[in-house]
């Protein structure tokens, strides 16, 4: 799944010539999603 997202973002960068803001937003979303998953797993371990 992560590889698919990276490939998708990478494809967007090369095809558009690198719309920096859009790329940054995509990376931010991926980061937030990752943090959300980490938080969920952490909470489950605590219970």
N, CA, C and O atoms as a Maestro MAE file, in Angstrom:
{
 s_m_m2io_version
 :::
 2.0.0
}

f_m_ct {
 s_m_title
 :::
 protein
 m_atom[188] {
  # First column is atom index #
  i_m_mmod_type
  r_m_x_coord
  r_m_y_coord
  r_m_z_coord
  i_m_residue_number
  s_m_chain_name
  s_m_pdb_residue_name
  s_m_pdb_atom_name
  i_m_atomic_number
  :::
  1 25 0.838 -1.202 0.000 1 A "UNK " " N  " 7
  2 3 0.000 0.000 0.000 1 A "UNK " " CA " 6
  3 2 0.872 1.251 0.000 1 A "UNK " " C  " 6
  4 15 0.645 2.182 -0.773 1 A "UNK " " O  " 8
  5 25 1.871 1.258 0.878 2 A "UNK " " N  " 7
  6 3 2.760 2.424 0.971 2 A "UNK " " CA " 6
  7 2 3.498 2.640 -0.343 2 A "UNK " " C  " 6
  8 15 3.672 3.774 -0.791 2 A "UNK " " O  " 8
  9 25 3.937 1.527 -0.964 3 A "UNK " " N  " 7
  10 3 4.650 1.632 -2.247 3 A "UNK " " CA " 6
  11 2 3.741 2.228 -3.313 3 A "UNK " " C  " 6
  12 15 4.189 3.018 -4.144 3 A "UNK " " O  " 8
  13 25 2.465 1.852 -3.291 4 A "UNK " " N  " 7
  14 3 1.513 2.376 -4.272 4 A "UNK " " CA " 6
  15 2 1.357 3.883 -4.105 4 A "UNK " " C  " 6
  16 15 1.308 4.617 -5.091 4 A "UNK " " O  " 8
  17 25 1.278 4.346 -2.853 5 A "UNK " " N  " 7
  18 3 1.145 5.778 -2.579 5 A "UNK " " CA " 6
  19 2 2.389 6.518 -3.046 5 A "UNK " " C  " 6
  20 15 2.290 7.567 -3.683 5 A "UNK " " O  " 8
  21 25 3.563 5.974 -2.729 6 A "UNK " " N  " 7
  22 3 4.820 6.608 -3.133 6 A "UNK " " CA " 6
  23 2 4.913 6.676 -4.650 6 A "UNK " " C  " 6
  24 15 5.319 7.696 -5.207 6 A "UNK " " O  " 8
  25 25 4.534 5.581 -5.322 7 A "UNK " " N  " 7
  26 3 4.574 5.546 -6.785 7 A "UNK " " CA " 6
  27 2 3.603 6.570 -7.359 7 A "UNK " " C  " 6
  28 15 3.904 7.239 -8.348 7 A "UNK " " O  " 8
  29 25 2.435 6.686 -6.730 8 A "UNK " " N  " 7
  30 3 1.428 7.645 -7.183 8 A "UNK " " CA " 6
  31 2 1.947 9.071 -7.057 8 A "UNK " " C  " 6
  32 15 1.857 9.858 -7.999 8 A "UNK " " O  " 8
  33 25 2.488 9.398 -5.889 9 A "UNK " " N  " 7
  34 3 3.029 10.740 -5.658 9 A "UNK " " CA " 6
  35 2 4.204 11.000 -6.594 9 A "UNK " " C  " 6
  36 15 4.310 12.078 -7.178 9 A "UNK " " O  " 8
  37 25 5.085 10.012 -6.735 10 A "UNK " " N  " 7
  38 3 6.234 10.152 -7.628 10 A "UNK " " CA " 6
  39 2 5.797 10.375 -9.060 10 A "UNK " " C  " 6
  40 15 6.384 11.183 -9.779 10 A "UNK " " O  " 8
  41 25 4.753 9.648 -9.479 11 A "UNK " " N  " 7
  42 3 4.232 9.819 -10.828 11 A "UNK " " CA " 6
  43 2 3.671 11.212 -11.031 11 A "UNK " " C  " 6
  44 15 3.845 11.812 -12.091 11 A "UNK " " O  " 8
  45 25 2.995 11.727 -10.010 12 A "UNK " " N  " 7
  46 3 2.424 13.075 -10.091 12 A "UNK " " CA " 6
  47 2 3.535 14.109 -10.250 12 A "UNK " " C  " 6
  48 15 3.408 15.054 -11.029 12 A "UNK " " O  " 8
  49 25 4.626 13.922 -9.506 13 A "UNK " " N  " 7
  50 3 5.739 14.876 -9.552 13 A "UNK " " CA " 6
  51 2 6.337 14.914 -10.954 13 A "UNK " " C  " 6
  52 15 6.549 15.994 -11.507 13 A "UNK " " O  " 8
  53 25 6.611 13.749 -11.532 14 A "UNK " " N  " 7
  54 3 7.282 13.706 -12.829 14 A "UNK " " CA " 6
  55 2 6.359 14.168 -13.947 14 A "UNK " " C  " 6
  56 15 6.801 14.849 -14.872 14 A "UNK " " O  " 8
  57 25 5.080 13.805 -13.873 15 A "UNK " " N  " 7
  58 3 4.167 14.124 -14.969 15 A "UNK " " CA " 6
  59 2 3.831 15.617 -15.000 15 A "UNK " " C  " 6
  60 15 3.648 16.191 -16.074 15 A "UNK " " O  " 8
  61 25 3.751 16.239 -13.831 16 A "UNK " " N  " 7
  62 3 3.367 17.654 -13.777 16 A "UNK " " CA " 6
  63 2 4.576 18.582 -13.738 16 A "UNK " " C  " 6
  64 15 4.424 19.804 -13.740 16 A "UNK " " O  " 8
  65 25 5.766 18.012 -13.701 17 A "UNK " " N  " 7
  66 3 6.942 18.859 -13.589 17 A "UNK " " CA " 6
  67 2 7.132 19.352 -12.166 17 A "UNK " " C  " 6
  68 15 7.894 20.289 -11.926 17 A "UNK " " O  " 8
  69 25 6.443 18.727 -11.221 18 A "UNK " " N  " 7
  70 3 6.670 19.032 -9.812 18 A "UNK " " CA " 6
  71 2 5.913 20.231 -9.299 18 A "UNK " " C  " 6
  72 15 6.503 21.280 -9.039 18 A "UNK " " O  " 8
  73 25 4.595 20.084 -9.149 19 A "UNK " " N  " 7
  74 3 3.808 21.120 -8.477 19 A "UNK " " CA " 6
  75 2 4.123 20.997 -6.985 19 A "UNK " " C  " 6
  76 15 3.555 20.160 -6.283 19 A "UNK " " O  " 8
  77 25 5.030 21.840 -6.522 20 A "UNK " " N  " 7
  78 3 5.617 21.676 -5.186 20 A "UNK " " CA " 6
  79 2 4.553 21.690 -4.090 20 A "UNK " " C  " 6
  80 15 4.606 20.882 -3.163 20 A "UNK " " O  " 8
  81 25 3.594 22.600 -4.193 21 A "UNK " " N  " 7
  82 3 2.588 22.737 -3.134 21 A "UNK " " CA " 6
  83 2 1.731 21.476 -3.050 21 A "UNK " " C  " 6
  84 15 1.443 20.984 -1.959 21 A "UNK " " O  " 8
  85 25 1.330 20.961 -4.204 22 A "UNK " " N  " 7
  86 3 0.488 19.765 -4.222 22 A "UNK " " CA " 6
  87 2 1.244 18.568 -3.655 22 A "UNK " " C  " 6
  88 15 0.684 17.762 -2.911 22 A "UNK " " O  " 8
  89 25 2.517 18.462 -4.012 23 A "UNK " " N  " 7
  90 3 3.356 17.378 -3.506 23 A "UNK " " CA " 6
  91 2 3.475 17.478 -1.991 23 A "UNK " " C  " 6
  92 15 3.374 16.475 -1.285 23 A "UNK " " O  " 8
  93 25 3.690 18.691 -1.497 24 A "UNK " " N  " 7
  94 3 3.823 18.915 -0.061 24 A "UNK " " CA " 6
  95 2 2.547 18.509 0.663 24 A "UNK " " C  " 6
  96 15 2.606 17.878 1.718 24 A "UNK " " O  " 8
  97 25 1.398 18.864 0.107 25 A "UNK " " N  " 7
  98 3 0.119 18.510 0.727 25 A "UNK " " CA " 6
  99 2 -0.068 16.999 0.762 25 A "UNK " " C  " 6
  100 15 -0.567 16.452 1.745 25 A "UNK " " O  " 8
  101 25 0.338 16.321 -0.323 26 A "UNK " " N  " 7
  102 3 0.216 14.863 -0.374 26 A "UNK " " CA " 6
  103 2 1.092 14.223 0.700 26 A "UNK " " C  " 6
  104 15 0.670 13.288 1.381 26 A "UNK " " O  " 8
  105 25 2.314 14.734 0.846 27 A "UNK " " N  " 7
  106 3 3.221 14.210 1.865 27 A "UNK " " CA " 6
  107 2 2.670 14.469 3.260 27 A "UNK " " C  " 6
  108 15 2.779 13.616 4.141 27 A "UNK " " O  " 8
  109 25 2.078 15.644 3.465 28 A "UNK " " N  " 7
  110 3 1.484 15.980 4.757 28 A "UNK " " CA " 6
  111 2 0.353 15.008 5.091 28 A "UNK " " C  " 6
  112 15 0.250 14.527 6.219 28 A "UNK " " O  " 8
  113 25 -0.490 14.724 4.100 29 A "UNK " " N  " 7
  114 3 -1.599 13.797 4.317 29 A "UNK " " CA " 6
  115 2 -1.084 12.412 4.677 29 A "UNK " " C  " 6
  116 15 -1.604 11.770 5.589 29 A "UNK " " O  " 8
  117 25 -0.057 11.951 3.958 30 A "UNK " " N  " 7
  118 3 0.528 10.646 4.247 30 A "UNK " " CA " 6
  119 2 1.094 10.611 5.662 30 A "UNK " " C  " 6
  120 15 0.936 9.619 6.374 30 A "UNK " " O  " 8
  121 25 1.756 11.698 6.069 31 A "UNK " " N  " 7
  122 3 2.345 11.782 7.400 31 A "UNK " " CA " 6
  123 2 1.256 11.727 8.473 31 A "UNK " " C  " 6
  124 15 1.378 10.986 9.449 31 A "UNK " " O  " 8
  125 25 0.191 12.512 8.290 32 A "UNK " " N  " 7
  126 3 -0.906 12.539 9.255 32 A "UNK " " CA " 6
  127 2 -1.564 11.165 9.358 32 A "UNK " " C  " 6
  128 15 -1.899 10.706 10.450 32 A "UNK " " O  " 8
  129 25 -1.747 10.512 8.200 33 A "UNK " " N  " 7
  130 3 -2.356 9.187 8.171 33 A "UNK " " CA " 6
  131 2 -1.492 8.182 8.934 33 A "UNK " " C  " 6
  132 15 -2.002 7.360 9.695 33 A "UNK " " O  " 8
  133 25 -0.187 8.260 8.722 34 A "UNK " " N  " 7
  134 3 0.740 7.380 9.417 34 A "UNK " " CA " 6
  135 2 0.707 7.594 10.923 34 A "UNK " " C  " 6
  136 15 0.713 6.634 11.693 34 A "UNK " " O  " 8
  137 25 0.671 8.851 11.339 35 A "UNK " " N  " 7
  138 3 0.614 9.171 12.767 35 A "UNK " " CA " 6
  139 2 -0.682 8.653 13.380 35 A "UNK " " C  " 6
  140 15 -0.694 8.169 14.512 35 A "UNK " " O  " 8
  141 25 -1.774 8.759 12.623 36 A "UNK " " N  " 7
  142 3 -3.078 8.285 13.084 36 A "UNK " " CA " 6
  143 2 -3.042 6.780 13.338 36 A "UNK " " C  " 6
  144 15 -3.545 6.303 14.355 36 A "UNK " " O  " 8
  145 25 -2.443 6.036 12.404 37 A "UNK " " N  " 7
  146 3 -2.337 4.582 12.543 37 A "UNK " " CA " 6
  147 2 -1.459 4.227 13.742 37 A "UNK " " C  " 6
  148 15 -1.786 3.326 14.513 37 A "UNK " " O  " 8
  149 25 -0.334 4.946 13.895 38 A "UNK " " N  " 7
  150 3 0.549 4.694 15.033 38 A "UNK " " CA " 6
  151 2 -0.182 4.942 16.351 38 A "UNK " " C  " 6
  152 15 -0.051 4.163 17.295 38 A "UNK " " O  " 8
  153 25 -0.948 6.023 16.411 39 A "UNK " " N  " 7
  154 3 -1.705 6.347 17.622 39 A "UNK " " CA " 6
  155 2 -2.716 5.246 17.925 39 A "UNK " " C  " 6
  156 15 -2.866 4.841 19.077 39 A "UNK " " O  " 8
  157 25 -3.401 4.767 16.907 40 A "UNK " " N  " 7
  158 3 -4.396 3.711 17.107 40 A "UNK " " CA " 6
  159 2 -3.753 2.444 17.656 40 A "UNK " " C  " 6
  160 15 -4.267 1.850 18.603 40 A "UNK " " O  " 8
  161 25 -2.636 2.027 17.072 41 A "UNK " " N  " 7
  162 3 -1.973 0.808 17.533 41 A "UNK " " CA " 6
  163 2 -1.459 0.991 18.959 41 A "UNK " " C  " 6
  164 15 -1.515 0.063 19.766 41 A "UNK " " O  " 8
  165 25 -0.961 2.181 19.267 42 A "UNK " " N  " 7
  166 3 -0.453 2.463 20.606 42 A "UNK " " CA " 6
  167 2 -1.573 2.369 21.635 42 A "UNK " " C  " 6
  168 15 -1.393 1.777 22.699 42 A "UNK " " O  " 8
  169 25 -2.731 2.951 21.319 43 A "UNK " " N  " 7
  170 3 -3.879 2.927 22.230 43 A "UNK " " CA " 6
  171 2 -4.341 1.484 22.452 43 A "UNK " " C  " 6
  172 15 -4.687 1.104 23.571 43 A "UNK " " O  " 8
  173 25 -4.344 0.686 21.386 44 A "UNK " " N  " 7
  174 3 -4.773 -0.706 21.515 44 A "UNK " " CA " 6
  175 2 -3.830 -1.489 22.416 44 A "UNK " " C  " 6
  176 15 -4.273 -2.344 23.182 44 A "UNK " " O  " 8
  177 25 -2.528 -1.204 22.332 45 A "UNK " " N  " 7
  178 3 -1.559 -1.901 23.172 45 A "UNK " " CA " 6
  179 2 -1.721 -1.505 24.635 45 A "UNK " " C  " 6
  180 15 -1.492 -2.324 25.525 45 A "UNK " " O  " 8
  181 25 -2.109 -0.267 24.893 46 A "UNK " " N  " 7
  182 3 -2.250 0.225 26.260 46 A "UNK " " CA " 6
  183 2 -3.423 -0.437 26.975 46 A "UNK " " C  " 6
  184 15 -3.365 -0.651 28.186 46 A "UNK " " O  " 8
  185 25 -4.480 -0.763 26.246 47 A "UNK " " N  " 7
  186 3 -5.668 -1.333 26.885 47 A "UNK " " CA " 6
  187 2 -5.424 -2.760 27.368 47 A "UNK " " C  " 6
  188 15 -6.324 -3.385 27.929 47 A "UNK " " O  " 8
  :::
 }
 m_bond[187] {
  # First column is bond index #
  i_m_from
  i_m_to
  i_m_order
  :::
  1 1 2 1
  2 2 3 1
  3 3 4 2
  4 3 5 1
  5 5 6 1
  6 6 7 1
  7 7 8 2
  8 7 9 1
  9 9 10 1
  10 10 11 1
  11 11 12 2
  12 11 13 1
  13 13 14 1
  14 14 15 1
  15 15 16 2
  16 15 17 1
  17 17 18 1
  18 18 19 1
  19 19 20 2
  20 19 21 1
  21 21 22 1
  22 22 23 1
  23 23 24 2
  24 23 25 1
  25 25 26 1
  26 26 27 1
  27 27 28 2
  28 27 29 1
  29 29 30 1
  30 30 31 1
  31 31 32 2
  32 31 33 1
  33 33 34 1
  34 34 35 1
  35 35 36 2
  36 35 37 1
  37 37 38 1
  38 38 39 1
  39 39 40 2
  40 39 41 1
  41 41 42 1
  42 42 43 1
  43 43 44 2
  44 43 45 1
  45 45 46 1
  46 46 47 1
  47 47 48 2
  48 47 49 1
  49 49 50 1
  50 50 51 1
  51 51 52 2
  52 51 53 1
  53 53 54 1
  54 54 55 1
  55 55 56 2
  56 55 57 1
  57 57 58 1
  58 58 59 1
  59 59 60 2
  60 59 61 1
  61 61 62 1
  62 62 63 1
  63 63 64 2
  64 63 65 1
  65 65 66 1
  66 66 67 1
  67 67 68 2
  68 67 69 1
  69 69 70 1
  70 70 71 1
  71 71 72 2
  72 71 73 1
  73 73 74 1
  74 74 75 1
  75 75 76 2
  76 75 77 1
  77 77 78 1
  78 78 79 1
  79 79 80 2
  80 79 81 1
  81 81 82 1
  82 82 83 1
  83 83 84 2
  84 83 85 1
  85 85 86 1
  86 86 87 1
  87 87 88 2
  88 87 89 1
  89 89 90 1
  90 90 91 1
  91 91 92 2
  92 91 93 1
  93 93 94 1
  94 94 95 1
  95 95 96 2
  96 95 97 1
  97 97 98 1
  98 98 99 1
  99 99 100 2
  100 99 101 1
  101 101 102 1
  102 102 103 1
  103 103 104 2
  104 103 105 1
  105 105 106 1
  106 106 107 1
  107 107 108 2
  108 107 109 1
  109 109 110 1
  110 110 111 1
  111 111 112 2
  112 111 113 1
  113 113 114 1
  114 114 115 1
  115 115 116 2
  116 115 117 1
  117 117 118 1
  118 118 119 1
  119 119 120 2
  120 119 121 1
  121 121 122 1
  122 122 123 1
  123 123 124 2
  124 123 125 1
  125 125 126 1
  126 126 127 1
  127 127 128 2
  128 127 129 1
  129 129 130 1
  130 130 131 1
  131 131 132 2
  132 131 133 1
  133 133 134 1
  134 134 135 1
  135 135 136 2
  136 135 137 1
  137 137 138 1
  138 138 139 1
  139 139 140 2
  140 139 141 1
  141 141 142 1
  142 142 143 1
  143 143 144 2
  144 143 145 1
  145 145 146 1
  146 146 147 1
  147 147 148 2
  148 147 149 1
  149 149 150 1
  150 150 151 1
  151 151 152 2
  152 151 153 1
  153 153 154 1
  154 154 155 1
  155 155 156 2
  156 155 157 1
  157 157 158 1
  158 158 159 1
  159 159 160 2
  160 159 161 1
  161 161 162 1
  162 162 163 1
  163 163 164 2
  164 163 165 1
  165 165 166 1
  166 166 167 1
  167 167 168 2
  168 167 169 1
  169 169 170 1
  170 170 171 1
  171 171 172 2
  172 171 173 1
  173 173 174 1
  174 174 175 1
  175 175 176 2
  176 175 177 1
  177 177 178 1
  178 178 179 1
  179 179 180 2
  180 179 181 1
  181 181 182 1
  182 182 183 1
  183 183 184 2
  184 183 185 1
  185 185 186 1
  186 186 187 1
  187 187 188 2
  :::
 }
}
